């Protein structure tokens, strides 16, 4: 991989781990735990996103990049279609997890993130804006893209989707993350533009925020019990 890709990966990992120091510092300054997590997450990922886009700026300007990707209209259409594809794939994956593998419905990872978002709305910027940009660049453009050039779609998807799920520390729902990895990788290959999976990813996470922000955890769990074949979303 080009050196700039390693810089991007290191930047992302540092942003992920920086909270180990950042959260306690803000809490010593008087912020509550969830406010500290929200403020530090937004600060660290704002910086990380700027750096990542900076490392990619020359690549994005290359003529062959512009010539190869789909038109703006196609990117918009596939971004919209991608949301429905993602919802469909996530629903199937969740049904398999629940009915065949016996995995409980819902994601504790999502529950924890929404708990923080309800107490500190600033945190919503992380899953809705920063996570889709950084994750699609890391897991689709860099990891999937680099492997895809040397092997094939499915080898690249399996590796990138497994890493994608591992970075969310939600191993119980790896099949759901894998299904999302397939959809987002398909969108990337179909349009040859990383913008497409980024927009679809943003829309997916926004859907989760809208559907769960005003609903407490107990209500969500009751909904999950009543609708056993429907997965109530998860941050990606």
PESUL-V547993 format. One record per residue. N is the residue number from 1. RES is the residue in one small letter. PSI is psi in whole degrees, -180 to 180 (999 if undefined). BURIAL is + if it has 16 or more other ideal C-beta (glycine too) atoms within 10 Angstrom, else -. D_FIRST is the distance of its C-alpha to the first C-alpha in whole Angstrom. Layout:
BEGIN
n	res	psi	burial	d_first
N	RES	PSI	BURIAL	D_FIRST
N	RES	PSI	BURIAL	D_FIRST
END
This chain:
BEGIN
n	res	psi	burial	d_first
1	x	149	-	0
2	x	153	-	4
3	x	-35	-	6
4	x	-31	+	8
5	x	-39	+	6
6	x	-38	-	7
7	x	-41	-	11
8	x	-45	+	11
9	x	-44	+	11
10	x	-42	-	13
11	x	-44	+	15
12	x	-45	+	16
13	x	-42	-	17
14	x	-43	-	19
15	x	-41	+	21
16	x	-40	-	22
17	x	-14	-	23
18	x	-23	+	25
19	x	-23	+	28
20	x	-36	-	29
21	x	-40	-	30
22	x	-44	+	31
23	x	-51	+	33
24	x	-36	-	35
25	x	-46	-	36
26	x	-33	+	37
27	x	-35	-	39
28	x	-27	-	41
29	x	-2	-	41
30	x	-5	-	43
31	x	149	+	41
32	x	169	-	41
33	x	-51	-	38
34	x	-36	+	37
35	x	-39	+	37
36	x	-43	+	35
37	x	-44	+	33
38	x	-50	+	33
39	x	-47	+	33
40	x	-39	+	30
41	x	-45	+	28
42	x	-42	+	28
43	x	-51	-	28
44	x	-40	+	25
45	x	-21	+	23
46	x	-48	-	25
47	x	-45	-	23
48	x	-43	+	20
49	x	-42	+	20
50	x	-45	-	21
51	x	-43	+	18
52	x	-45	+	15
53	x	-33	-	17
54	x	-44	-	17
55	x	-25	+	14
56	x	-4	+	13
57	x	-41	-	17
58	x	-39	-	16
59	x	-39	-	13
60	x	-20	-	16
61	x	-11	-	19
62	x	135	-	17
63	x	-41	-	20
64	x	-27	-	18
65	x	-45	-	17
66	x	-37	-	21
67	x	-31	-	22
68	x	-30	-	20
69	x	162	+	21
70	x	170	+	24
71	x	165	-	27
72	x	-41	-	28
73	x	-43	-	31
74	x	-39	-	29
75	x	-43	+	26
76	x	-47	-	29
77	x	-44	-	31
78	x	-27	+	28
79	x	-43	+	27
80	x	-47	-	31
81	x	-33	-	31
82	x	-32	+	28
83	x	-45	+	30
84	x	-37	-	32
85	x	-42	+	30
86	x	-43	+	28
87	x	-43	+	32
88	x	-47	-	33
89	x	-40	+	30
90	x	-40	+	31
91	x	-43	+	34
92	x	-46	-	34
93	x	-42	+	32
94	x	-38	+	34
95	x	-40	-	37
96	x	-44	-	35
97	x	-44	+	35
98	x	-50	+	38
99	x	-31	-	40
100	x	-35	-	39
101	x	-10	-	37
102	x	23	-	39
103	x	131	+	37
104	x	145	-	38
105	x	157	+	38
106	x	161	+	36
107	x	123	+	33
108	x	-31	-	34
109	x	-45	+	31
110	x	-42	+	32
111	x	-46	-	36
112	x	-43	-	35
113	x	-40	+	33
114	x	-32	+	36
115	x	-42	-	38
116	x	-43	+	36
117	x	-37	+	36
118	x	-36	+	40
119	x	-27	-	41
120	x	88	+	38
121	x	-23	-	37
122	x	-30	-	35
123	x	-22	+	33
124	x	-28	+	32
125	x	-29	+	30
126	x	-59	+	27
127	x	-27	+	27
128	x	-32	+	28
129	x	-63	+	26
130	x	-42	+	23
131	x	-47	+	22
132	x	-40	+	22
133	x	-54	+	20
134	x	-41	+	17
135	x	-40	+	17
136	x	-37	+	17
137	x	-44	+	14
138	x	-58	+	12
139	x	-30	+	13
140	x	-57	+	14
141	x	-47	+	11
142	x	-61	+	8
143	x	-56	+	9
144	x	-50	+	12
145	x	-42	+	10
146	x	-41	+	7
147	x	-39	+	10
148	x	-36	+	12
149	x	-28	-	11
150	x	-18	-	11
151	x	-114	-	14
152	x	178	-	17
153	x	-48	-	18
154	x	-37	-	19
155	x	-45	-	17
156	x	-41	+	14
157	x	-47	+	17
158	x	-48	+	18
159	x	-50	+	15
160	x	-37	+	15
161	x	-37	+	18
162	x	-42	-	19
163	x	-40	-	17
164	x	-49	+	18
165	x	-40	+	22
166	x	-38	-	21
167	x	-13	-	20
168	x	-5	+	23
169	x	41	-	25
170	x	65	+	27
171	x	-21	-	27
172	x	-33	-	31
173	x	38	+	29
174	x	-33	+	26
175	x	-37	+	27
176	x	-45	+	28
177	x	-37	+	24
178	x	-44	+	23
179	x	-39	+	25
180	x	-38	+	24
181	x	-39	+	20
182	x	-47	+	22
183	x	-49	+	24
184	x	-36	+	21
185	x	-40	+	18
186	x	-45	+	21
187	x	-39	+	22
188	x	-46	+	18
189	x	-40	+	19
190	x	-44	+	22
191	x	-11	+	22
192	x	33	-	18
193	x	129	+	19
194	x	-16	+	17
195	x	-37	+	21
196	x	-55	+	22
197	x	-28	+	21
198	x	-48	+	21
199	x	-44	+	25
200	x	-40	+	26
201	x	-44	+	24
202	x	-45	+	27
203	x	-40	+	30
204	x	-50	+	29
205	x	-34	+	29
206	x	-38	+	32
207	x	-43	-	34
208	x	-43	+	34
209	x	-47	+	35
210	x	-42	-	38
211	x	-22	-	39
212	x	-13	+	39
213	x	-41	-	40
214	x	12	-	43
215	x	127	-	44
216	x	169	-	44
217	x	-38	-	43
218	x	-40	-	46
219	x	-41	-	46
220	x	-43	+	43
221	x	-38	-	43
222	x	-39	-	47
223	x	-40	+	45
224	x	-36	+	42
225	x	-35	-	45
226	x	-32	-	47
227	x	76	-	44
228	x	-21	-	43
229	x	7	-	41
230	x	129	-	39
231	x	126	+	36
232	x	48	+	37
233	x	165	+	33
234	x	142	+	30
235	x	141	+	28
236	x	999	+	24
END
